[in-house]
Amino acid sequence: MAKKTIDSKVWKDNFFSVLTPKQKLLWLYLITCDFNNMLGIYEINLRIVSFDTGLSLDEINDYLALFESKGKIVVKGDYLNLVNFLKHQNYNPNMKKSALNVYQDLPNDMKIEGHEYFDDFDDMVKAFGFANKVLEVKKPNTKNELFNEFYLKYNKIGRREEALYEFNMLTKEEQQLCLKSIPKYLKTVNDKKYQKAPQNYIKDRVFEQFTSQIKDYQKAVDLLREYDVVGNKQTYKGQDYHYPDNVEYVDEIKQLEQNVRSGWQMSVVELYNKINE
């Protein structure tokens, strides 16, 4: 029986955590069922799914439609594609060969356009758009300067080699975000003894709780610079500011202001003045 990997952090995932118990059941079933293979692209029989899960066919179809609307799956006829399945699996050489064979046996409408088969697993991964995201065992890069900067700024002794290994398992973008998250995280630590060990900070992906705020901050900055907008009829330092007339921008900026307020304790007005200091 083939093994499929499910990250325990799925329970905190933004998509998964808001699903109903029945929707969670179906999602976990799609990942772990016997239909699934090394690619996460497989033919599925909904009557068997119903028998295995106890869900009605109507419920299954409704939930599949929900998952597809969220970009988590693609359904074509009797075939289902778990969009992000590849990047969450660990592949040894034999598993890579198996994945290539599975791809070759897929119907043409489930293959990547222009690619009837692949000779190399990494080429297939890149074609699926998961370059550098498929996890596999690799030796730590002991000369990782970005990690050295992280370890210095994090300023807490831990299992350095383990932390380095976990850091190297992140994508380049995630490494940058991990580094940028440190100041925000440290502000929440009242006592050094409660600061997570560096290896656990990375492994548990604590940085994700703070990098979403960094992304909101940067997006707000970009919007403010582009539209020169800083608030809704608010007065700051003697000046009046207004949202633009374009409703599309108003809704987006109001949402950003809410995110900024909750994550950074500053209004859009204060944000605007901060970036123009």
C-alpha positions in Angstrom: 0.0 0.0 0.0 1.4 3.4 -1.0 2.2 5.9 1.7 1.0 9.5 1.4 2.4 12.3 3.6 0.1 14.7 5.5 1.7 17.5 7.3 0.3 17.9 10.9 0.2 21.6 10.3 -2.8 21.0 8.1 -5.0 21.6 11.1 -3.8 25.2 11.2 -4.0 25.7 7.4 -6.2 28.6 6.4 -8.1 26.5 3.9 -8.5 23.3 6.0 -9.3 24.9 9.4 -12.5 26.5 8.2 -14.0 23.4 6.6 -16.8 21.6 8.3 -16.1 18.1 9.8 -17.6 16.4 6.8 -15.6 18.5 4.4 -12.4 17.8 6.3 -13.2 14.1 6.1 -13.5 14.2 2.3 -10.4 16.3 2.0 -8.3 13.9 4.0 -9.9 11.0 2.1 -8.9 12.5 -1.2 -5.3 12.6 -0.1 -5.1 9.2 1.6 -7.5 7.0 -0.4 -6.4 4.0 -2.5 -7.3 5.8 -5.7 -4.5 8.2 -5.1 -1.0 7.7 -6.5 2.4 9.3 -6.7 1.2 12.3 -8.6 -2.1 13.1 -6.9 -3.9 12.7 -10.2 -6.2 9.8 -10.4 -9.5 8.3 -11.6 -12.1 8.4 -8.8 -15.3 6.5 -8.3 -17.8 8.6 -6.3 -19.9 5.7 -5.3 -16.9 4.0 -3.6 -16.1 7.4 -2.0 -19.6 7.5 -0.6 -19.4 4.0 0.7 -16.0 4.6 2.4 -16.8 8.0 3.9 -20.6 7.7 4.6 -21.1 10.9 2.7 -24.0 11.2 0.2 -23.2 11.7 -3.5 -24.8 15.2 -3.3 -22.5 16.1 -0.4 -19.5 14.8 -2.2 -20.3 16.7 -5.4 -20.9 19.9 -3.4 -17.6 19.6 -1.5 -15.7 18.8 -4.6 -17.1 21.9 -6.2 -16.0 23.9 -3.2 -12.5 22.5 -3.3 -12.3 23.3 -7.0 -13.5 26.9 -6.5 -10.7 27.3 -3.9 -8.1 26.1 -6.5 -7.3 22.9 -4.5 -8.4 20.4 -7.0 -9.2 20.1 -10.7 -11.9 17.7 -11.8 -12.1 16.5 -15.4 -14.7 13.7 -16.1 -13.8 10.8 -13.8 -10.3 12.2 -13.0 -9.3 14.4 -10.1 -6.1 16.4 -9.7 -4.9 17.4 -6.2 -3.2 20.6 -7.3 -0.6 20.9 -4.5 -0.1 17.2 -3.8 3.5 17.0 -5.2 5.0 19.7 -3.1 4.0 18.0 0.1 5.5 14.6 -0.6 8.9 13.1 0.0 10.3 11.1 -3.0 13.1 8.6 -3.0 14.5 7.4 -6.4 12.1 4.5 -6.8 9.1 6.7 -6.0 10.3 9.2 -8.7 10.3 6.4 -11.3 6.8 5.4 -10.2 5.6 9.0 -10.5 7.0 9.1 -14.1 5.2 5.9 -15.0 1.9 7.2 -13.5 2.2 10.3 -15.6 2.8 8.4 -18.8 -0.4 6.3 -18.2 -2.6 9.4 -17.6 -5.2 10.3 -20.3 -3.9 13.1 -22.5 -6.4 15.6 -21.2 -4.9 15.2 -17.7 -1.3 15.7 -18.9 0.5 19.0 -19.3 0.0 20.4 -22.8 2.9 19.5 -25.0 4.3 16.8 -22.7 3.2 13.3 -23.4 5.9 11.9 -21.1 8.9 12.9 -19.1 12.3 11.2 -18.8 13.3 13.1 -15.7 11.3 13.6 -12.5 12.7 17.1 -11.8 11.6 18.2 -15.3 8.1 17.0 -14.6 8.0 18.8 -11.3 9.1 22.0 -12.9 6.5 21.6 -15.6 3.8 21.3 -12.9 5.1 24.5 -11.4 6.6 23.2 -8.2 10.3 23.8 -8.9 12.3 23.7 -5.7 9.2 22.9 -3.7 9.1 19.1 -3.8 10.6 17.9 -0.5 13.3 15.3 -0.5 16.1 14.4 1.9 19.1 16.6 1.3 22.3 17.6 3.0 22.3 20.9 4.9 24.3 23.7 3.3 26.6 24.7 6.1 27.6 27.8 4.1 24.1 29.2 4.1 24.7 32.9 4.8 21.0 33.7 5.1 20.7 31.1 7.8 23.7 32.6 9.7 21.9 35.9 9.6 18.7 34.3 10.8 20.5 32.5 13.7 22.3 35.7 14.7 19.1 37.8 14.7 17.0 35.2 16.4 19.5 35.3 19.3 18.6 32.1 21.1 20.8 29.0 21.5 19.3 25.8 20.1 20.2 22.8 18.1 21.9 24.7 15.3 22.4 21.7 12.9 18.7 20.8 13.2 17.7 24.5 12.7 20.0 24.7 9.6 18.4 21.5 8.2 14.9 22.9 8.7 15.9 26.2 7.2 17.3 24.6 4.1 14.0 22.7 3.7 12.3 26.1 3.1 12.0 27.7 -0.3 14.1 30.8 -0.9 11.1 33.0 -0.5 10.1 31.3 2.8 13.7 31.8 4.1 13.5 35.5 3.4 10.1 35.7 5.1 11.4 33.7 8.1 14.2 36.2 8.5 11.9 39.2 8.2 9.5 37.8 10.7 11.9 37.8 13.6 11.5 41.4 14.9 7.7 41.1 14.9 7.9 37.7 16.7 10.4 38.9 19.3 8.1 41.8 20.3 5.5 39.2 21.4 8.0 37.4 23.7 7.9 38.9 27.2 10.4 36.4 28.6 13.4 34.9 26.9 12.6 31.5 28.4 9.4 31.4 26.4 11.0 32.1 23.1 10.9 29.0 20.9 14.1 27.2 20.1 15.2 28.3 16.6 14.8 24.8 15.1 11.2 24.7 16.3 10.5 28.3 15.2 11.3 27.1 11.6 9.9 23.5 11.8 6.6 24.7 13.3 6.5 27.5 10.7 5.8 30.1 13.4 7.1 32.7 11.0 3.9 32.3 8.9 1.9 33.9 11.7 3.9 37.1 11.1 4.8 37.0 7.5 1.2 37.4 6.4 1.3 40.7 8.2 4.5 41.6 6.4 2.8 40.8 3.1 -0.2 42.9 4.0 2.0 45.8 5.0 4.0 45.7 1.8 0.8 45.4 -0.3 -0.7 48.4 1.6 2.5 50.3 1.0 2.4 49.6 -2.8 -1.3 50.5 -3.0 -0.8 53.7 -1.1 2.1 54.8 -3.3 0.2 53.9 -6.5 -3.1 55.7 -5.6 -1.8 58.2 -3.0 -4.6 57.2 -0.6 -4.3 57.3 3.1 -7.7 57.1 4.8 -11.4 57.8 4.7 -12.0 61.5 5.5 -9.5 61.2 8.3 -7.5 64.2 9.6 -3.8 63.6 10.3 -1.4 66.5 11.1 -3.9 69.0 9.8 -4.6 67.3 6.4 -7.7 65.7 5.1 -7.5 62.4 3.2 -10.1 60.5 1.2 -10.5 57.2 -0.5 -10.6 57.3 -4.3 -13.9 57.3 -6.1 -13.2 53.9 -7.7 -15.1 51.5 -5.5 -12.8 48.6 -6.5 -9.9 50.3 -4.8 -12.0 51.4 -1.8 -12.9 47.8 -0.9 -9.4 46.6 -1.3 -7.8 49.4 0.7 -10.4 49.1 3.5 -9.6 45.4 3.8 -5.9 46.2 3.9 -6.5 48.9 6.6 -8.3 46.2 8.7 -5.3 43.9 8.3 -2.8 46.6 9.1 -4.8 47.6 12.2 -5.0 44.1 13.5 -1.4 43.2 12.7 0.5 46.4 13.0 -1.6 48.6 15.3 -1.6 51.5 12.9 -4.1 53.0 10.5 -3.6 53.6 6.8 -3.0 57.2 7.6 -0.2 56.4 10.0 1.2 53.8 7.6 1.3 56.4 4.8 3.2 58.9 7.0 5.5 56.2 8.1 6.6 55.2 4.6 7.0 58.9 3.6 9.2 59.8 6.6 
